[in-house]
């Protein structure tokens, strides 16, 4: 499992373990799995899809824009950047 953080200028949207993350790159969708090679990539407008090991439980501080469907999380974004290094992905989005 990889560590994942999704951050907006206002707040941290998600922090936890993920099996896979699908991101809208500038040139199309791409996916990162556990132990993915290091990378930095620009993100375009679209939807982030996060696959978890178990069903997501919404807390009282879970942002409304984070949509959950069982073991999947979705977040619509306008753009951003992702850095993957040492099995940790940090996604900065707007």
Protein Blocks (a to p, Z undefined) as FASTA:
>chain_A
ZZdddddfkbcfbgcddfbdcdddfkbccdddehiacddddddedddddddfbdcdddfk
lcfklccehjaccdddfbdcdddeehiacdddZZ
